[in-house]
Amino acid sequence: MTQKLLDFATDTALGAGEIIRGKYGRLKTWRTKEGRGDIVTEADTEAEYLIIQRIQRAFPSHNILTEESGSLPGDAEDLTWYVDPLDGTGNYARGIPFFCTTLAVARGAELLAAATYDPLRMEMFKASAGNGAYLNRRRLRLTQDANLEDAMVSISWSRRRPGSDRFPLYIQRLAPRTSYLRRFGSAALAIAYAAAGRIDAYIQGAITPWDIAAGVLLVSEAGGTVTGFGGEPVDLSSTYSAIVAANSALHERLLKEVLS
């Protein structure tokens, strides 16, 4: 069953990615959602429609939680899909080539399968529970260096969400320790980069479950640790979560030296 879910997730991510790539640089419309800087484009809505239609045809009893359409309940006892059809919409609308489509499926708190697809680079980050994480055909492992001084850390937050006032302090603590700070503009793709060892750690404040569900499984299956800022498990039932992902030793340092 897990392999079937993974195959479905990757195939669906590819289909949504084709829509996103086809409209890149050719957008006709976009609109503001919840406030300035929070936008949605025609690519978001068309890619989401494709994903929802495919899930509902293949798994009519499954629940769906998406960025644009919200909660689409199926059977409360069945599996739930977490979907962001286009993560990094701000980058996408401005022609910055860092965005993705991402989806994951869980039974309660247990993530089963996930796919995050970068349609410009044709890179598929995928994972299933107990079977590892992969970038296309290559098995993924996090970097294992615990040296924060040389670590490349992605850190991001939204000023519109809870806890944003703490991030200047976190930056103040990180800045003397490493000069390699990044803010990519796509949470789902940034955490996939952590799973792939392209960055050493990922820190994100008040992020929605559809942005991180796939990444949590990717990092875990790549041998890493993903928790909240207090070391607690990530709760996908929460509206927002603050998370930190890294190898276990670097994760512990970040909790103690930066996020405490």
N, C-alpha and C positions, 0 to 999 in steps of 0.2 A: 504493500500500500504506500509506503514512504517513497519508493522509487517512482510509483505512478504520480504521486503528488509533485515530486521534483521535476519529472519530465513535463508535466502540465505547466508548472510554474515557469520553467525555462522557455518553453514554446510560447507561452502567453506573453512573457516579457519581450521575446523577440518580435512578436506581432505588434505590441505597443511601441516598441523601439522603432519599427519601420515608420509608423505614423509620425513620431517625434522627429526622426531624422529627415523625413520628407518635407516637414514644415519649417525646419531650421533655416533661419535667414529669410523666410517668406511669410512671416506672420502678417495677418490682416488686422486682427483685433486682439486686445487684451483688456482686462478690467481689474479694478481694485476690489479686494475681498473685505478684509477686516480693518484695514487701515493703510496709510501710506507705506509703500514698499512691499505690500503683500498683494501680489497680483495672480491672476489666472489667465491662461491663454486658450485659444481654440485647440491647441495641441493637447493641453491637459485634459480638456473635456472629451475630445475624440478618443484619446488613448484610454481614458478611464471607461468610456462606454464599451470599447472593445473588451477590456478586461472583465468588466461586470458581466457582459453578455456571455463570455466564454465560461466564467465560473458558474453562472446560473444554469447554463446548458449542461455542463459536465457534472456539477455537484449541486443540484437544486435545493438540497437541505442545508447547505453550508451557509454560515453567517458571513457577511462582508462588512468591513469597516474601511472606508476610503476617505481620502482628503477632501474631495470635492462634493461627493454625494452623502457623506456621513455614514450612518449605520443602516445597513440593509439586512434585517434579521431573517434568518432561515429557521432552523431548529435550534433552540437554545442549548440543547445537549450535544450538538454536533460541532464540527470544526469551524474555525473562524479564519478568514483571509484578511490580512492587513495590506492595503494597497495604496501606493502613491504613484500615480501614472507618470508624473514628471516631477522629480525632486530636483530643485535647483532652477525653478522657473525664472527667478530674477536674472541668473546667468544666461539662461536660454534666450530670454526676450532681448537681451543686450548683445547677443552674439558671442558670449564667453563660453568656450567649449568645455564646460564642466557641469554635467547634469546626467540624469539617469532615470530609468523606470525601475521600480522595486516592488516586490510582493513576497509575502511569507504566509504560511498557514500554521495554525497552532491548535492543539487540543487542550483547552483550558490554558494553563501557564506553560505547557510543553510545546516548544517550537519543533515542527516536524520537517519542514522543507522551506527553502528560500531561494530567491533569484534576484540579483541586482544587475541590470544590463546598461552598459554605456554604449549607446548606438553609434556614436561617432567613431569610437575605437574598436567597435565590435568585440567588446570584452564582456563576457558573461561570468559574474561571480555567483557561485551556487553552492549550496550545502544542504545536507539532509542529516537528521539526527543519528549520530553514531557512525556516520560514513565519511566524515571529513568535509573539508571545504576546498573548492577548486576555482581557478580562473581558467576558463575554457577547459583544457585537459590537464593543466598543471596543478598539483596538490599545493595548497597554501599552508604556510607557517608564519606566525608572527616573528618579528625580530626578537632576539632573546637578550639583548643588552639591557642591563638595569641602570646604566649610566645616564642619568637625567641630563647631565651637562652637554652631551652630544646627541640627545634625542630630538627628533623632529616631532613636534606636538601640534595637532590640530585642535584648536579651542574656539568655540563659537557659542553664541547666545542670542536671544531676541529681546530687545528693549521692551517689547509689548507683553512679555510673559513673566511669571513669578520667578524671583531670585536673580533677576538681571543686575540688581544693584551690587551683588557680591562679586561680579566678574572683574571689575577693576582691581579688586584685591587679589584675585587669583592671578591676573596678569602681572601685578606687582611682585608676587612671589615667584612666578615662573621666569620673568625677564632676567634676573641675575643668574639664573641657573642654565638657561639655554637661549641661544640666539635664533633657534630654528622654530619659530612659531608660524603657524599657517591658519588661515580662515578661508575655506574653499568655496562655500556657498551652496553646497549640496551635502546634507548630513549623511544620506544613504551611501553616496559614493565615497565620501571621506572615511566612513567606518569600514567600507569594503577595502579601501587602501590600507587601513590598519591591519586587516586580516591578511592582506597580501604582503605585508612587510614593507610597503612603500613609505609609510610613516610609522613612528614608534608608538604613538599614543593618540587617543581621540577623547576629547572632553567636550561635552555638550550640555547646556542648560535648558530646562523646560522644553523638551522635544516631544513631539507627538508619537504615538505608537506605530503608525504606518511608516514613519521615517526611519525607525530603528529596528523594527522587528526582524527584518532580513539580516541586518548587520549584527545583531546579537547572536544569531545562530552562526553566521560566518566566522565571527571572532572566536566563539566558543569551540567550533569544530576545527579551527586553525590553531588551537592550543592556547588561546588567550583567556583573559578574565574580563568580564563585563559586569559592573554593578552600578548602583547609585552612589552618590558622593559619601554616604555613610557606610558603604560596603554591603548594603542590602541588595537582594536580587532585584532585577529590573521587573517592574510590574506593568504588563501591557494593558491592564484594565484601567490604569490611571490616565487621565487626560493629558498630563505632561509628566515627563521623567527627566531627571538630571542624571547623566551617565558618564562613566569613565571606562575606557577599554584599553588594555595593554597586556603585555606579558605579565605574569604574576608578580615578579619582583619589581618591575617598574610601576605596575598598578599600585602596589603597596606603598611605594615612595610617594606617588602622587596623592594618595589618600592622606598620608601623614604630613607631608611637607607643603602641599599646595591647597588641598581642599578641606582641611580640618577646620 
